[in-house]
Amino acid sequence: MKKFNYHSAKDVKEASKIASSSSVFLAGGMTTLPSMKLGLASYKDVIDIKKIKKLSGIKVSGKIITIGATTKHTEVANSKEVKKAIPSLAALAEGIGDPQVRNRGTIGGSIANNDPAADYPSACIALNATIHTNNRKIDAEKFFRGMFETSLKSSEIIEAIEFNIPQKSSYQKLPNPASRYAIVGVYVAKHKSGTNVAVTGAKSCVYNEQDLAKALSKNFSSSAIDNIKISSSGMNSDIHASADYRANMVKAFAKKAVDAC
Ligand SMILES: Cc1cc2nc3c(=O)[nH]c(=O)nc-3n(C[C@H](O)[C@H](O)[C@H](O)COP(=O)(O)OP(=O)(O)OC[C@H]3O[C@@H](n4cnc5c(N)ncnc54)[C@H](O)[C@@H]3O)c2cc1C
């Protein structure tokens, strides 16, 4: 029997007040609950944030889409607003896990967890997202710090994620055949200011592939990256794909994404 104190917070202030270095926020529970059940993690306080209304929902305003932290993957996948403004983001959400995971898992939980193979972090980087917490705004580039590491403090709660609507975008991934996490996922987004090529699954943390991004910012065509070699240095290697294979996939999926825009 696992012992912990369960709290259902009525608002962000209450949730943040209870939070400490030995607590966890419960959003979809899709990572937290299996980790606790398997004995990989234990917490003194489990703070349920699902009932905090302000944390959920989708808003479009001008060139920005704002998605509340506890908005579920299935809500993003099926949102008419998201499908219209950033179809690649709705498609990304539709490709996460399975229906059970999409019906429970949340966007805030996904980016707070920062699994190196998760899909949403690549959307945050590609779409120049701003992460709104209960006490500051963080640029996506500064938010994702390393494997399962973000710049969040222990009592800090993500309230919403603000995405810039690009001119064109596409997310392409090679999914793990069991979990659907990205063995390699590449999110290409063309903005007025330039193109981002966000890569997940390949290294210990999501990143913007600078050589591809620079070339595509000059010439948004898949042939523009033909001569760029992606180094496998620092890439993950496991039973699913070697580092060299992942390096090849980064370029192949970037080209596929550009052609799909
Ligand atoms: C079988 C399976 C398959 C999956 N496949 C994929 C996949 O293909 N692609 C993919 O990207 N993901 C995948 N996932 C992950 C899943 O989609 C969830 O996004 C992820 O598990 C975390 O979201 P959650 O809402 O369940 O968070 P929880 O498990 O509730 O919380 C996870 C962590 O985030 C923190 N947290 C939660 N919400 C907030 C907040 N608002 N502010 C601050 N911290 C917060 C918690 O404290 C905790 O540390 C899969 C998961 C499972 C179990």
The ligand as a Tripos MOL2 file, in Angstrom:
@<TRIPOS>MOLECULE
LIG
   53    58     1     0     0
SMALL
NO_CHARGES

@<TRIPOS>ATOM
      1 C1          1.1160    4.1350  -22.4690 C.3       1 LIG1
      2 C2          1.5140    5.5800  -22.6440 C.ar      1 LIG1
      3 C3          1.8050    6.0400  -23.9320 C.ar      1 LIG1
      4 C4          2.1840    7.3810  -24.1220 C.ar      1 LIG1
      5 N1          2.4860    7.8000  -25.3870 N.ar      1 LIG1
      6 C5          2.8990    9.0670  -25.5780 C.ar      1 LIG1
      7 C6          3.2130    9.5370  -26.8860 C.ar      1 LIG1
      8 O1          3.0880    8.8560  -27.8940 O.2       1 LIG1
      9 N2          3.6440   10.8240  -26.9960 N.ar      1 LIG1
     10 C7          3.7480   11.6640  -25.9060 C.ar      1 LIG1
     11 O2          4.1390   12.8120  -26.0720 O.2       1 LIG1
     12 N3          3.4120   11.2480  -24.6770 N.ar      1 LIG1
     13 C8          2.9830    9.9900  -24.4830 C.ar      1 LIG1
     14 N4          2.6200    9.5850  -23.2270 N.ar      1 LIG1
     15 C9          2.6440   10.5860  -22.1160 C.3       1 LIG1
     16 C10         1.2440   11.1770  -21.8650 C.3       1 LIG1
     17 O3          0.7280   11.6580  -23.0500 O.3       1 LIG1
     18 C11         1.1630   12.3570  -20.8530 C.3       1 LIG1
     19 O4          1.3020   13.5840  -21.4900 O.3       1 LIG1
     20 C12         2.1860   12.3500  -19.8300 C.3       1 LIG1
     21 O5          2.1580   11.0730  -19.2430 O.3       1 LIG1
     22 C13         2.0210   13.4100  -18.7000 C.3       1 LIG1
     23 O6          0.8030   14.0890  -18.6950 O.3       1 LIG1
     24 P1         -0.2360   13.9360  -17.4950 P.3       1 LIG1
     25 O7         -1.2600   14.9940  -17.7080 O.co2     1 LIG1
     26 O8         -0.7010   12.5370  -17.4130 O.co2     1 LIG1
     27 O9          0.6630   14.3490  -16.2390 O.3       1 LIG1
     28 P2          0.7950   13.7030  -14.7760 P.3       1 LIG1
     29 O10         1.2150   12.2670  -14.8700 O.co2     1 LIG1
     30 O11        -0.4070   13.9980  -13.9680 O.co2     1 LIG1
     31 O12         2.0290   14.5900  -14.2340 O.3       1 LIG1
     32 C14         3.3200   14.4210  -14.7990 C.3       1 LIG1
     33 C15         4.2940   15.4400  -14.1930 C.3       1 LIG1
     34 O13         3.9380   16.7540  -14.6030 O.3       1 LIG1
     35 C16         3.7340   17.6210  -13.4810 C.3       1 LIG1
     36 N5          2.6100   18.4750  -13.8340 N.ar      1 LIG1
     37 C17         1.4110   18.1080  -14.3360 C.ar      1 LIG1
     38 N6          0.6730   19.1910  -14.6160 N.ar      1 LIG1
     39 C18         1.4020   20.2700  -14.2490 C.ar      1 LIG1
     40 C19         1.1710   21.6850  -14.2850 C.ar      1 LIG1
     41 N7          0.0420   22.2110  -14.7780 N.pl3     1 LIG1
     42 N8          2.1460   22.4960  -13.8300 N.ar      1 LIG1
     43 C20         3.3150   22.0010  -13.3480 C.ar      1 LIG1
     44 N9          3.5920   20.6770  -13.3030 N.ar      1 LIG1
     45 C21         2.6390   19.8240  -13.7460 C.ar      1 LIG1
     46 C22         3.4430   16.6990  -12.3020 C.3       1 LIG1
     47 O14         3.8450   17.3140  -11.0710 O.3       1 LIG1
     48 C23         4.2860   15.4790  -12.6590 C.3       1 LIG1
     49 O15         5.6230   15.6810  -12.2520 O.3       1 LIG1
     50 C24         2.2450    8.2590  -23.0100 C.ar      1 LIG1
     51 C25         1.9310    7.7950  -21.7190 C.ar      1 LIG1
     52 C26         1.5630    6.4710  -21.5350 C.ar      1 LIG1
     53 C27         1.2120    6.0050  -20.1510 C.3       1 LIG1
@<TRIPOS>BOND
     1     1     2 1
     2     2     3 ar
     3     2    52 ar
     4     3     4 ar
     5     4     5 ar
     6     4    50 ar
     7     5     6 ar
     8     6     7 ar
     9     6    13 1
    10     7     8 2
    11     7     9 ar
    12     9    10 ar
    13    10    11 2
    14    10    12 ar
    15    12    13 ar
    16    13    14 ar
    17    14    15 1
    18    14    50 ar
    19    15    16 1
    20    16    17 1
    21    16    18 1
    22    18    19 1
    23    18    20 1
    24    20    21 1
    25    20    22 1
    26    22    23 1
    27    23    24 1
    28    24    25 2
    29    24    26 1
    30    24    27 1
    31    27    28 1
    32    28    29 2
    33    28    30 1
    34    28    31 1
    35    31    32 1
    36    32    33 1
    37    33    34 1
    38    33    48 1
    39    34    35 1
    40    35    36 1
    41    35    46 1
    42    36    37 ar
    43    36    45 ar
    44    37    38 ar
    45    38    39 ar
    46    39    40 ar
    47    39    45 ar
    48    40    41 1
    49    40    42 ar
    50    42    43 ar
    51    43    44 ar
    52    44    45 ar
    53    46    47 1
    54    46    48 1
    55    48    49 1
    56    50    51 ar
    57    51    52 ar
    58    52    53 1
@<TRIPOS>SUBSTRUCTURE
     1 LIG1         1 GROUP 0 **** ****
